[in-house]
Amino acid sequence: MSQSAFVPPSAHRSLRACMVCSIVQPSNQFMRSGCPNCEEFLQLTGSSDAIQDCTSQVFEGLITLAQPKESWVAKWQRLEGYVPGVYATKVTGVLPEEVVGQVEEAGVKYIPRDGSAANEEP
């Protein structure tokens, strides 16, 4: 990562997690540059409505991934192939049906990151 991912404690309330990939960023970073993993189909950049619909302020646990391709934690959390960064272990929220359709049209199998689909994975 070329730019610092440091978030001062005073800004922790603005953190949000993507409901598709679970990356955690300040809301203004989602507004400025979207989701580094899902921007192609979520199109969050500049859209406060899309950010509200596709990210959540309610999440649990944080994982910092430096080498997602080599990490067993990345495999366990279904984060392989994503950019290095900070990810939530669980993200609470419901992705709108039309967004689920866009995600699946992009060839990504959507699995909710709130733990509700834990039994669906082999």
MOPAC internal coordinates of N, CA, C and O (Angstrom, degrees):
PM7 1SCF
backbone

  N    0.0000 0     0.00 0     0.00 0    0    0    0
  C    1.4412 1     0.00 0     0.00 0    1    0    0
  C    1.5114 1   108.95 1     0.00 0    2    1    0
  O    1.2310 1   120.04 1   -53.98 1    3    2    1
  N    1.2900 1   117.53 1   126.02 1    3    2    1
  C    1.4428 1   120.34 1  -178.07 1    5    3    2
  C    1.5264 1   111.98 1   -81.35 1    6    5    3
  O    1.2310 1   119.48 1   148.15 1    7    6    5
  N    1.3144 1   118.60 1   -31.85 1    7    6    5
  C    1.4458 1   119.51 1   178.76 1    9    7    6
  C    1.5222 1   109.69 1  -104.42 1   10    9    7
  O    1.2310 1   121.51 1   -27.81 1   11   10    9
  N    1.3230 1   114.72 1   152.19 1   11   10    9
  C    1.4576 1   120.36 1  -176.00 1   13   11   10
  C    1.5216 1   111.06 1   -67.50 1   14   13   11
  O    1.2310 1   121.29 1   -40.59 1   15   14   13
  N    1.3325 1   115.13 1   139.41 1   15   14   13
  C    1.4608 1   120.62 1   177.66 1   17   15   14
  C    1.5198 1   110.41 1   -99.69 1   18   17   15
  O    1.2310 1   120.25 1  -170.93 1   19   18   17
  N    1.3477 1   117.14 1     9.07 1   19   18   17
  C    1.4601 1   121.16 1  -178.75 1   21   19   18
  C    1.5200 1   110.46 1   -62.23 1   22   21   19
  O    1.2310 1   121.14 1   -47.49 1   23   22   21
  N    1.3334 1   115.43 1   132.51 1   23   22   21
  C    1.4675 1   121.60 1   176.11 1   25   23   22
  C    1.5210 1   106.52 1  -121.11 1   26   25   23
  O    1.2310 1   120.10 1   -63.36 1   27   26   25
  N    1.3395 1   117.41 1   116.64 1   27   26   25
  C    1.4644 1   118.85 1   179.66 1   29   27   26
  C    1.5237 1   110.88 1   -64.07 1   30   29   27
  O    1.2310 1   120.32 1   -29.39 1   31   30   29
  N    1.3346 1   116.99 1   150.61 1   31   30   29
  C    1.4726 1   120.01 1  -178.88 1   33   31   30
  C    1.5327 1   113.51 1   -52.84 1   34   33   31
  O    1.2310 1   120.07 1   147.90 1   35   34   33
  N    1.3096 1   117.47 1   -32.10 1   35   34   33
  C    1.4656 1   119.91 1  -179.42 1   37   35   34
  C    1.5316 1   112.67 1   -66.94 1   38   37   35
  O    1.2310 1   120.29 1   162.58 1   39   38   37
  N    1.3298 1   117.05 1   -17.42 1   39   38   37
  C    1.4684 1   121.21 1  -178.44 1   41   39   38
  C    1.5274 1   113.04 1  -102.15 1   42   41   39
  O    1.2310 1   119.66 1  -177.27 1   43   42   41
  N    1.3275 1   118.25 1     2.73 1   43   42   41
  C    1.4633 1   120.14 1  -177.49 1   45   43   42
  C    1.5277 1   112.88 1   -60.02 1   46   45   43
  O    1.2310 1   120.12 1   151.31 1   47   46   45
  N    1.3212 1   117.37 1   -28.69 1   47   46   45
  C    1.4685 1   119.75 1   179.67 1   49   47   46
  C    1.5285 1   112.42 1   -67.34 1   50   49   47
  O    1.2310 1   120.36 1   160.41 1   51   50   49
  N    1.3199 1   116.92 1   -19.59 1   51   50   49
  C    1.4685 1   119.81 1  -179.15 1   53   51   50
  C    1.5267 1   112.23 1   -90.64 1   54   53   51
  O    1.2310 1   119.72 1  -179.41 1   55   54   53
  N    1.3387 1   118.14 1     0.59 1   55   54   53
  C    1.4642 1   119.98 1  -179.31 1   57   55   54
  C    1.5304 1   111.12 1   -70.30 1   58   57   55
  O    1.2310 1   121.49 1   -39.63 1   59   58   57
  N    1.3194 1   114.76 1   140.37 1   59   58   57
  C    1.4620 1   121.64 1   177.60 1   61   59   58
  C    1.5181 1   107.63 1  -136.63 1   62   61   59
  O    1.2310 1   120.57 1   -26.38 1   63   62   61
  N    1.3263 1   116.52 1   153.62 1   63   62   61
  C    1.4637 1   121.87 1   177.43 1   65   63   62
  C    1.5264 1   109.48 1  -117.30 1   66   65   63
  O    1.2310 1   120.76 1   -43.91 1   67   66   65
  N    1.3133 1   116.15 1   136.09 1   67   66   65
  C    1.4649 1   121.75 1   176.36 1   69   67   66
  C    1.5304 1   107.99 1   -66.00 1   70   69   67
  O    1.2310 1   120.08 1   -47.05 1   71   70   69
  N    1.3215 1   117.44 1   132.95 1   71   70   69
  C    1.4626 1   120.65 1  -179.30 1   73   71   70
  C    1.5270 1   112.86 1   -78.05 1   74   73   71
  O    1.2310 1   119.94 1   170.27 1   75   74   73
  N    1.3257 1   117.72 1    -9.73 1   75   74   73
  C    1.4594 1   120.21 1   177.99 1   77   75   74
  C    1.5313 1   111.00 1   -94.31 1   78   77   75
  O    1.2310 1   119.92 1   128.74 1   79   78   77
  N    1.3410 1   117.76 1   -51.26 1   79   78   77
  C    1.4674 1   120.12 1  -175.85 1   81   79   78
  C    1.5218 1   113.52 1  -107.44 1   82   81   79
  O    1.2310 1   119.37 1   164.78 1   83   82   81
  N    1.3077 1   118.81 1   -15.22 1   83   82   81
  C    1.4704 1   127.19 1   178.00 1   85   83   82
  C    1.5204 1   115.31 1    76.53 1   86   85   83
  O    1.2310 1   119.21 1  -166.46 1   87   86   85
  N    1.3456 1   119.11 1    13.54 1   87   86   85
  C    1.4658 1   119.51 1   175.72 1   89   87   86
  C    1.5266 1   108.74 1   -65.50 1   90   89   87
  O    1.2310 1   120.68 1   -37.48 1   91   90   89
  N    1.3278 1   116.30 1   142.52 1   91   90   89
  C    1.4638 1   122.15 1  -178.25 1   93   91   90
  C    1.5281 1   108.46 1  -109.51 1   94   93   91
  O    1.2310 1   121.31 1   -52.54 1   95   94   93
  N    1.3342 1   115.11 1   127.46 1   95   94   93
  C    1.4649 1   122.02 1   179.48 1   97   95   94
  C    1.5239 1   108.35 1  -147.71 1   98   97   95
  O    1.2310 1   120.21 1   -19.64 1   99   98   97
  N    1.3355 1   117.21 1   160.36 1   99   98   97
  C    1.4707 1   119.16 1   171.32 1  101   99   98
  C    1.5319 1   109.17 1   -65.42 1  102  101   99
  O    1.2310 1   120.32 1   -30.99 1  103  102  101
  N    1.3145 1   116.99 1   149.01 1  103  102  101
  C    1.4742 1   120.22 1  -178.54 1  105  103  102
  C    1.5206 1   111.62 1   -58.31 1  106  105  103
  O    1.2310 1   119.57 1   145.35 1  107  106  105
  N    1.3381 1   118.43 1   -34.65 1  107  106  105
  C    1.4683 1   119.00 1  -179.85 1  109  107  106
  C    1.5272 1   112.18 1   -68.40 1  110  109  107
  O    1.2310 1   120.07 1   154.73 1  111  110  109
  N    1.3323 1   117.48 1   -25.27 1  111  110  109
  C    1.4637 1   119.73 1   175.42 1  113  111  110
  C    1.5271 1   110.71 1   -73.43 1  114  113  111
  O    1.2310 1   120.19 1   141.29 1  115  114  113
  N    1.3423 1   117.24 1   -38.71 1  115  114  113
  C    1.4703 1   119.66 1   173.39 1  117  115  114
  C    1.5280 1   109.17 1   -60.85 1  118  117  115
  O    1.2310 1   120.33 1   139.76 1  119  118  117
  N    1.3395 1   116.98 1   -40.24 1  119  118  117
  C    1.4673 1   121.33 1  -179.25 1  121  119  118
  C    1.5334 1   110.73 1   -65.60 1  122  121  119
  O    1.2310 1   120.39 1   137.69 1  123  122  121
  N    1.3272 1   116.86 1   -42.31 1  123  122  121
  C    1.4655 1   121.92 1  -176.91 1  125  123  122
  C    1.5241 1   113.02 1   -73.74 1  126  125  123
  O    1.2310 1   120.33 1   134.75 1  127  126  125
  N    1.3504 1   116.98 1   -45.25 1  127  126  125
  C    1.4622 1   118.08 1  -172.57 1  129  127  126
  C    1.5229 1   114.67 1  -131.57 1  130  129  127
  O    1.2310 1   119.85 1  -174.77 1  131  130  129
  N    1.3283 1   117.89 1     5.23 1  131  130  129
  C    1.4551 1   120.86 1   177.22 1  133  131  130
  C    1.5144 1   112.72 1    72.19 1  134  133  131
  O    1.2310 1   120.72 1    17.01 1  135  134  133
  N    1.3086 1   116.23 1  -162.99 1  135  134  133
  C    1.4602 1   122.34 1   178.41 1  137  135  134
  C    1.5300 1   108.33 1   -91.76 1  138  137  135
  O    1.2310 1   119.93 1   -53.73 1  139  138  137
  N    1.3392 1   117.74 1   126.27 1  139  138  137
  C    1.4607 1   118.80 1  -177.59 1  141  139  138
  C    1.5319 1   114.40 1   -66.07 1  142  141  139
  O    1.2310 1   119.99 1   163.82 1  143  142  141
  N    1.3298 1   117.63 1   -16.18 1  143  142  141
  C    1.4627 1   120.92 1   179.34 1  145  143  142
  C    1.5253 1   112.89 1  -102.88 1  146  145  143
  O    1.2310 1   119.88 1   149.35 1  147  146  145
  N    1.3143 1   117.83 1   -30.65 1  147  146  145
  C    1.4652 1   121.83 1  -168.14 1  149  147  146
  C    1.5281 1   114.72 1  -119.65 1  150  149  147
  O    1.2310 1   120.17 1  -175.59 1  151  150  149
  N    1.3153 1   117.27 1     4.41 1  151  150  149
  C    1.4651 1   120.43 1  -173.46 1  153  151  150
  C    1.5276 1   112.59 1   -57.30 1  154  153  151
  O    1.2310 1   120.60 1   144.51 1  155  154  153
  N    1.3112 1   116.46 1   -35.49 1  155  154  153
  C    1.4662 1   121.82 1  -178.08 1  157  155  154
  C    1.5337 1   112.02 1   -52.22 1  158  157  155
  O    1.2310 1   119.94 1   141.38 1  159  158  157
  N    1.3321 1   117.72 1   -38.62 1  159  158  157
  C    1.4666 1   119.71 1  -177.97 1  161  159  158
  C    1.5283 1   113.79 1  -113.91 1  162  161  159
  O    1.2310 1   118.87 1   158.94 1  163  162  161
  N    1.3380 1   119.75 1   -21.06 1  163  162  161
  C    1.4696 1   119.90 1   178.22 1  165  163  162
  C    1.5224 1   112.59 1   -86.20 1  166  165  163
  O    1.2310 1   120.01 1   149.20 1  167  166  165
  N    1.3188 1   117.58 1   -30.80 1  167  166  165
  C    1.4609 1   123.60 1   178.36 1  169  167  166
  C    1.5380 1   111.99 1    50.73 1  170  169  167
  O    1.2310 1   121.11 1  -119.86 1  171  170  169
  N    1.3240 1   115.47 1    60.14 1  171  170  169
  C    1.4572 1   121.88 1  -178.33 1  173  171  170
  C    1.5235 1   113.35 1   -82.08 1  174  173  171
  O    1.2310 1   119.59 1   154.04 1  175  174  173
  N    1.3250 1   118.40 1   -25.96 1  175  174  173
  C    1.4569 1   122.21 1  -175.57 1  177  175  174
  C    1.5210 1   111.48 1   -53.40 1  178  177  175
  O    1.2310 1   121.22 1   -59.09 1  179  178  177
  N    1.3277 1   115.28 1   120.91 1  179  178  177
  C    1.4633 1   121.16 1   176.25 1  181  179  178
  C    1.5148 1   115.70 1    75.88 1  182  181  179
  O    1.2310 1   119.38 1  -175.94 1  183  182  181
  N    1.3164 1   118.80 1     4.06 1  183  182  181
  C    1.4665 1   120.67 1  -176.78 1  185  183  182
  C    1.5251 1   111.51 1  -118.73 1  186  185  183
  O    1.2310 1   120.64 1   -79.28 1  187  186  185
  N    1.3280 1   116.38 1   100.72 1  187  186  185
  C    1.4725 1   119.32 1   179.95 1  189  187  186
  C    1.5313 1   111.03 1   -65.57 1  190  189  187
  O    1.2310 1   119.87 1   148.42 1  191  190  189
  N    1.3380 1   117.86 1   -31.58 1  191  190  189
  C    1.4679 1   120.09 1   177.54 1  193  191  190
  C    1.5305 1   111.27 1   -64.80 1  194  193  191
  O    1.2310 1   120.41 1   134.91 1  195  194  193
  N    1.3289 1   116.82 1   -45.09 1  195  194  193
  C    1.4683 1   120.50 1   179.32 1  197  195  194
  C    1.5266 1   110.27 1   -65.40 1  198  197  195
  O    1.2310 1   120.22 1   142.55 1  199  198  197
  N    1.3199 1   117.19 1   -37.45 1  199  198  197
  C    1.4693 1   120.23 1   178.41 1  201  199  198
  C    1.5203 1   109.88 1   -64.73 1  202  201  199
  O    1.2310 1   119.80 1   138.18 1  203  202  201
  N    1.3151 1   117.98 1   -41.82 1  203  202  201
  C    1.4732 1   121.13 1   177.34 1  205  203  202
  C    1.5260 1   111.36 1   -63.68 1  206  205  203
  O    1.2310 1   120.39 1   140.65 1  207  206  205
  N    1.3342 1   116.86 1   -39.35 1  207  206  205
  C    1.4684 1   121.45 1  -177.29 1  209  207  206
  C    1.5275 1   113.73 1   -75.25 1  210  209  207
  O    1.2310 1   120.14 1   145.99 1  211  210  209
  N    1.3372 1   117.34 1   -34.01 1  211  210  209
  C    1.4666 1   121.02 1  -168.76 1  213  211  210
  C    1.5261 1   114.71 1  -109.80 1  214  213  211
  O    1.2310 1   120.20 1   177.16 1  215  214  213
  N    1.3282 1   117.23 1    -2.84 1  215  214  213
  C    1.4601 1   120.63 1   176.76 1  217  215  214
  C    1.5212 1   108.55 1  -127.86 1  218  217  215
  O    1.2310 1   120.84 1   -16.05 1  219  218  217
  N    1.3233 1   116.00 1   163.95 1  219  218  217
  C    1.4589 1   120.54 1  -177.83 1  221  219  218
  C    1.5221 1   110.71 1  -137.51 1  222  221  219
  O    1.2310 1   120.66 1   -36.12 1  223  222  221
  N    1.3267 1   116.33 1   143.88 1  223  222  221
  C    1.4618 1   121.31 1   173.69 1  225  223  222
  C    1.5256 1   110.55 1   -84.93 1  226  225  223
  O    1.2310 1   120.29 1   171.28 1  227  226  225
  N    1.3308 1   117.05 1    -8.72 1  227  226  225
  C    1.4609 1   121.35 1  -176.90 1  229  227  226
  C    1.5242 1   108.98 1  -104.17 1  230  229  227
  O    1.2310 1   121.02 1   -73.54 1  231  230  229
  N    1.3151 1   115.65 1   106.46 1  231  230  229
  C    1.4591 1   121.31 1   179.27 1  233  231  230
  C    1.5186 1   108.96 1  -149.14 1  234  233  231
  O    1.2310 1   121.45 1   -17.71 1  235  234  233
  N    1.3406 1   114.84 1   162.29 1  235  234  233
  C    1.4630 1   121.40 1  -178.81 1  237  235  234
  C    1.5144 1   109.87 1  -124.66 1  238  237  235
  O    1.2310 1   121.23 1   -31.47 1  239  238  237
  N    1.3245 1   115.25 1   148.53 1  239  238  237
  C    1.4558 1   121.83 1   173.18 1  241  239  238
  C    1.5051 1   114.18 1    60.54 1  242  241  239
  O    1.2310 1   120.59 1   -33.00 1  243  242  241
  N    1.3118 1   116.49 1   147.00 1  243  242  241
  C    1.4581 1   121.43 1   177.14 1  245  243  242
  C    1.5203 1   109.39 1  -129.33 1  246  245  243
  O    1.2310 1   121.13 1   -41.23 1  247  246  245
  N    1.3160 1   115.45 1   138.77 1  247  246  245
  C    1.4596 1   123.29 1   176.73 1  249  247  246
  C    1.5216 1   105.93 1  -124.97 1  250  249  247
  O    1.2310 1   120.56 1   -49.42 1  251  250  249
  N    1.3142 1   116.53 1   130.58 1  251  250  249
  C    1.4562 1   120.29 1   174.65 1  253  251  250
  C    1.5177 1   107.59 1  -103.08 1  254  253  251
  O    1.2310 1   120.85 1   -59.62 1  255  254  253
  N    1.3264 1   115.98 1   120.38 1  255  254  253
  C    1.4679 1   120.98 1  -179.55 1  257  255  254
  C    1.5188 1   109.86 1  -109.55 1  258  257  255
  O    1.2310 1   121.24 1   -58.47 1  259  258  257
  N    1.3286 1   115.23 1   121.53 1  259  258  257
  C    1.4565 1   120.30 1   176.29 1  261  259  258
  C    1.5313 1   110.52 1   -97.19 1  262  261  259
  O    1.2310 1   120.38 1   144.35 1  263  262  261
  N    1.3461 1   116.89 1   -35.65 1  263  262  261
  C    1.4568 1   121.75 1  -178.55 1  265  263  262
  C    1.5289 1   109.44 1  -132.90 1  266  265  263
  O    1.2310 1   120.01 1  -103.18 1  267  266  265
  N    1.3323 1   117.58 1    76.82 1  267  266  265
  C    1.4637 1   120.89 1  -175.59 1  269  267  266
  C    1.5286 1   115.04 1   -56.15 1  270  269  267
  O    1.2310 1   119.67 1   149.91 1  271  270  269
  N    1.3220 1   118.23 1   -30.09 1  271  270  269
  C    1.4720 1   120.61 1  -178.48 1  273  271  270
  C    1.5176 1   112.48 1   -71.96 1  274  273  271
  O    1.2310 1   119.97 1   155.80 1  275  274  273
  N    1.3318 1   117.66 1   -24.20 1  275  274  273
  C    1.4553 1   121.41 1  -176.05 1  277  275  274
  C    1.5198 1   113.53 1  -106.83 1  278  277  275
  O    1.2310 1   119.81 1   176.61 1  279  278  277
  N    1.3075 1   117.97 1    -3.39 1  279  278  277
  C    1.4565 1   121.94 1  -171.68 1  281  279  278
  C    1.5287 1   112.89 1   -90.94 1  282  281  279
  O    1.2310 1   120.52 1   -50.08 1  283  282  281
  N    1.3343 1   116.61 1   129.92 1  283  282  281
  C    1.4638 1   119.48 1   174.58 1  285  283  282
  C    1.5197 1   109.84 1   -69.68 1  286  285  283
  O    1.2310 1   120.36 1   150.59 1  287  286  285
  N    1.3245 1   116.92 1   -29.41 1  287  286  285
  C    1.4744 1   120.38 1   177.88 1  289  287  286
  C    1.5330 1   109.67 1   -66.24 1  290  289  287
  O    1.2310 1   120.48 1   140.75 1  291  290  289
  N    1.3290 1   116.68 1   -39.25 1  291  290  289
  C    1.4684 1   120.48 1   176.99 1  293  291  290
  C    1.5243 1   110.48 1   -61.63 1  294  293  291
  O    1.2310 1   120.56 1   138.67 1  295  294  293
  N    1.3193 1   116.53 1   -41.33 1  295  294  293
  C    1.4614 1   120.19 1   178.60 1  297  295  294
  C    1.5266 1   110.42 1   -65.09 1  298  297  295
  O    1.2310 1   120.63 1   134.74 1  299  298  297
  N    1.3122 1   116.40 1   -45.26 1  299  298  297
  C    1.4672 1   122.95 1  -179.39 1  301  299  298
  C    1.5272 1   111.64 1   -61.75 1  302  301  299
  O    1.2310 1   120.16 1   142.25 1  303  302  301
  N    1.3362 1   117.29 1   -37.75 1  303  302  301
  C    1.4650 1   122.17 1  -178.96 1  305  303  302
  C    1.5349 1   113.14 1   -93.29 1  306  305  303
  O    1.2310 1   119.90 1  -173.51 1  307  306  305
  N    1.3294 1   117.80 1     6.49 1  307  306  305
  C    1.4644 1   122.86 1  -178.37 1  309  307  306
  C    1.5346 1   111.26 1    58.51 1  310  309  307
  O    1.2310 1   120.94 1  -131.50 1  311  310  309
  N    1.3394 1   115.80 1    48.50 1  311  310  309
  C    1.4599 1   121.75 1  -179.31 1  313  311  310
  C    1.5287 1   111.99 1  -115.44 1  314  313  311
  O    1.2310 1   120.24 1  -172.34 1  315  314  313
  N    1.3245 1   117.15 1     7.66 1  315  314  313
  C    1.4595 1   120.44 1   179.83 1  317  315  314
  C    1.5251 1   110.06 1   -60.58 1  318  317  315
  O    1.2310 1   120.92 1   -42.89 1  319  318  317
  N    1.3178 1   115.86 1   137.11 1  319  318  317
  C    1.4541 1   120.45 1   177.67 1  321  319  318
  C    1.5231 1   113.73 1    88.01 1  322  321  319
  O    1.2310 1   120.00 1   174.64 1  323  322  321
  N    1.3198 1   117.60 1    -5.36 1  323  322  321
  C    1.4622 1   120.36 1   178.00 1  325  323  322
  C    1.5204 1   110.06 1   -88.29 1  326  325  323
  O    1.2310 1   120.76 1   -13.76 1  327  326  325
  N    1.3239 1   116.15 1   166.24 1  327  326  325
  C    1.4616 1   121.19 1   179.93 1  329  327  326
  C    1.5236 1   110.34 1   -72.20 1  330  329  327
  O    1.2310 1   120.00 1   -26.41 1  331  330  329
  N    1.3328 1   117.60 1   153.59 1  331  330  329
  C    1.4642 1   119.55 1   173.45 1  333  331  330
  C    1.5257 1   109.67 1   -59.50 1  334  333  331
  O    1.2310 1   120.38 1   -34.09 1  335  334  333
  N    1.3167 1   116.88 1   145.91 1  335  334  333
  C    1.4592 1   120.28 1   179.81 1  337  335  334
  C    1.5103 1   111.42 1   165.25 1  338  337  335
  O    1.2310 1   121.24 1    15.13 1  339  338  337
  N    1.3161 1   115.24 1  -164.87 1  339  338  337
  C    1.4616 1   122.68 1   179.63 1  341  339  338
  C    1.5263 1   108.03 1  -105.45 1  342  341  339
  O    1.2310 1   120.79 1   -51.24 1  343  342  341
  N    1.3405 1   116.10 1   128.76 1  343  342  341
  C    1.4561 1   122.51 1  -176.48 1  345  343  342
  C    1.5257 1   110.18 1  -125.74 1  346  345  343
  O    1.2310 1   120.74 1   -31.36 1  347  346  345
  N    1.3270 1   116.20 1   148.64 1  347  346  345
  C    1.4650 1   121.81 1   175.60 1  349  347  346
  C    1.5253 1   108.99 1   -85.82 1  350  349  347
  O    1.2310 1   120.36 1   -31.71 1  351  350  349
  N    1.3413 1   116.91 1   148.29 1  351  350  349
  C    1.4607 1   119.33 1   176.58 1  353  351  350
  C    1.5237 1   110.49 1   -80.09 1  354  353  351
  O    1.2310 1   120.16 1   149.46 1  355  354  353
  N    1.3380 1   117.30 1   -30.54 1  355  354  353
  C    1.4656 1   122.36 1   175.79 1  357  355  354
  C    1.5164 1   108.69 1  -140.57 1  358  357  355
  O    1.2310 1   120.95 1   -40.64 1  359  358  357
  N    1.3236 1   115.79 1   139.36 1  359  358  357
  C    1.4615 1   121.59 1   177.63 1  361  359  358
  C    1.5228 1   107.40 1  -125.40 1  362  361  359
  O    1.2310 1   120.87 1   -56.61 1  363  362  361
  N    1.3256 1   115.94 1   123.39 1  363  362  361
  C    1.4624 1   121.06 1  -179.41 1  365  363  362
  C    1.5231 1   109.46 1   -93.70 1  366  365  363
  O    1.2310 1   120.91 1   -47.35 1  367  366  365
  N    1.3142 1   115.86 1   132.65 1  367  366  365
  C    1.4590 1   120.79 1   178.42 1  369  367  366
  C    1.5106 1   110.33 1   152.19 1  370  369  367
  O    1.2310 1   120.99 1   -16.17 1  371  370  369
  N    1.3145 1   115.72 1   163.83 1  371  370  369
  C    1.4612 1   121.63 1  -179.43 1  373  371  370
  C    1.5235 1   108.48 1  -118.51 1  374  373  371
  O    1.2310 1   121.10 1   -60.53 1  375  374  373
  N    1.3042 1   115.50 1   119.47 1  375  374  373
  C    1.4516 1   121.54 1   177.49 1  377  375  374
  C    1.5274 1   108.68 1   -75.51 1  378  377  375
  O    1.2310 1   119.41 1   -50.33 1  379  378  377
  N    1.3382 1   118.72 1   129.67 1  379  378  377
  C    1.4700 1   120.35 1   179.68 1  381  379  378
  C    1.5369 1   111.74 1   -56.73 1  382  381  379
  O    1.2310 1   120.70 1   -35.14 1  383  382  381
  N    1.3205 1   116.27 1   144.86 1  383  382  381
  C    1.4758 1   121.50 1  -177.25 1  385  383  382
  C    1.5236 1   112.91 1   -54.56 1  386  385  383
  O    1.2310 1   119.93 1   139.23 1  387  386  385
  N    1.3420 1   117.74 1   -40.77 1  387  386  385
  C    1.4672 1   119.25 1  -179.47 1  389  387  386
  C    1.5255 1   111.21 1   -65.32 1  390  389  387
  O    1.2310 1   120.08 1   148.33 1  391  390  389
  N    1.3335 1   117.46 1   -31.67 1  391  390  389
  C    1.4586 1   120.96 1   177.36 1  393  391  390
  C    1.5273 1   109.75 1   -72.85 1  394  393  391
  O    1.2310 1   119.85 1   140.55 1  395  394  393
  N    1.3251 1   117.90 1   -39.45 1  395  394  393
  C    1.4679 1   121.33 1   175.82 1  397  395  394
  C    1.5290 1   108.73 1   -57.58 1  398  397  395
  O    1.2310 1   120.35 1   138.38 1  399  398  397
  N    1.3249 1   116.94 1   -41.62 1  399  398  397
  C    1.4645 1   121.51 1   177.33 1  401  399  398
  C    1.5210 1   111.99 1   -61.33 1  402  401  399
  O    1.2310 1   120.13 1   137.32 1  403  402  401
  N    1.3414 1   117.35 1   -42.68 1  403  402  401
  C    1.4703 1   121.37 1   178.56 1  405  403  402
  C    1.5239 1   110.71 1   -64.03 1  406  405  403
  O    1.2310 1   120.61 1   138.90 1  407  406  405
  N    1.3178 1   116.44 1   -41.10 1  407  406  405
  C    1.4626 1   121.56 1  -179.80 1  409  407  406
  C    1.5263 1   109.38 1   -62.05 1  410  409  407
  O    1.2310 1   120.44 1   132.33 1  411  410  409
  N    1.3220 1   116.77 1   -47.67 1  411  410  409
  C    1.4655 1   120.61 1  -177.67 1  413  411  410
  C    1.5265 1   111.89 1   -70.61 1  414  413  411
  O    1.2310 1   120.01 1   147.74 1  415  414  413
  N    1.3379 1   117.58 1   -32.26 1  415  414  413
  C    1.4721 1   120.49 1   174.86 1  417  415  414
  C    1.5184 1   110.94 1   -64.07 1  418  417  415
  O    1.2310 1   120.68 1   150.85 1  419  418  417
  N    1.3400 1   116.30 1   -29.15 1  419  418  417
  C    1.4681 1   121.26 1   179.05 1  421  419  418
  C    1.5278 1   111.64 1   -79.70 1  422  421  419
  O    1.2310 1   120.62 1  -179.17 1  423  422  421
  N    1.3453 1   116.41 1     0.83 1  423  422  421
  C    1.4585 1   120.71 1   177.60 1  425  423  422
  C    1.5206 1   114.55 1    87.00 1  426  425  423
  O    1.2310 1   120.37 1  -165.60 1  427  426  425
  N    1.3237 1   116.90 1    14.40 1  427  426  425
  C    1.4630 1   121.27 1   179.64 1  429  427  426
  C    1.5228 1   108.17 1  -104.30 1  430  429  427
  O    1.2310 1   120.54 1   -53.43 1  431  430  429
  N    1.3327 1   116.57 1   126.57 1  431  430  429
  C    1.4635 1   120.21 1   177.68 1  433  431  430
  C    1.5307 1   107.27 1   -79.26 1  434  433  431
  O    1.2310 1   120.22 1   -65.50 1  435  434  433
  N    1.3152 1   117.18 1   114.50 1  435  434  433
  C    1.4670 1   120.92 1  -178.40 1  437  435  434
  C    1.5213 1   110.22 1   -80.93 1  438  437  435
  O    1.2310 1   121.01 1   -57.52 1  439  438  437
  N    1.3127 1   115.67 1   122.48 1  439  438  437
  C    1.4631 1   122.82 1   174.23 1  441  439  438
  C    1.5179 1   106.14 1  -124.11 1  442  441  439
  O    1.2310 1   119.56 1   -62.21 1  443  442  441
  N    1.3322 1   118.44 1   117.79 1  443  442  441
  C    1.4678 1   119.94 1  -179.50 1  445  443  442
  C    1.5274 1   111.09 1   -53.26 1  446  445  443
  O    1.2310 1   120.64 1   -39.72 1  447  446  445
  N    1.3063 1   116.38 1   140.28 1  447  446  445
  C    1.4640 1   121.95 1  -176.52 1  449  447  446
  C    1.5195 1   112.08 1   -97.56 1  450  449  447
  O    1.2310 1   120.79 1  -159.47 1  451  450  449
  N    1.3322 1   116.10 1    20.53 1  451  450  449
  C    1.4751 1   119.51 1   179.30 1  453  451  450
  C    1.5214 1   112.91 1   -98.72 1  454  453  451
  O    1.2310 1   120.65 1  -175.27 1  455  454  453
  N    1.3370 1   116.37 1     4.73 1  455  454  453
  C    1.4592 1   120.47 1   179.34 1  457  455  454
  C    1.5128 1   113.69 1    90.44 1  458  457  455
  O    1.2310 1   119.45 1   173.57 1  459  458  457
  N    1.3361 1   118.65 1    -6.43 1  459  458  457
  C    1.4649 1   121.17 1  -176.96 1  461  459  458
  C    1.5256 1   112.60 1   -70.46 1  462  461  459
  O    1.2310 1   120.17 1   158.32 1  463  462  461
  N    1.3270 1   117.28 1   -21.68 1  463  462  461
  C    1.4673 1   120.22 1  -178.27 1  465  463  462
  C    1.5292 1   111.15 1  -106.17 1  466  465  463
  O    1.2310 1   120.12 1  -160.12 1  467  466  465
  N    1.3144 1   117.38 1    19.88 1  467  466  465
  C    1.4762 1   120.70 1  -176.12 1  469  467  466
  C    1.5199 1   112.26 1   -58.59 1  470  469  467
  O    1.2310 1   119.81 1   146.83 1  471  470  469
  N    1.3082 1   117.97 1   -33.17 1  471  470  469
  C    1.4591 1   120.50 1  -178.35 1  473  471  470
  C    1.5198 1   113.53 1   -81.71 1  474  473  471
  O    1.2310 1   119.99 1   170.09 1  475  474  473
  N    1.3459 1   117.63 1    -9.91 1  475  474  473
  C    1.4513 1   120.78 1  -178.15 1  477  475  474
  C    1.5169 1   112.55 1   -80.56 1  478  477  475
  O    1.2310 1   119.78 1   155.50 1  479  478  477
  N    1.3308 1   118.03 1   -24.50 1  479  478  477
  C    1.4545 1   121.56 1  -179.65 1  481  479  478
  C    1.5208 1   110.16 1   -78.59 1  482  481  479
  O    1.2310 1   119.43 1   -41.71 1  483  482  481
  N    1.3274 1   118.69 1   138.29 1  483  482  481
  C    1.4723 1   120.93 1   178.27 1  485  483  482
  C    1.5123 1   111.15 1   -68.94 1  486  485  483
  O    1.2310 1   120.10 1   180.00 1  487  486  485

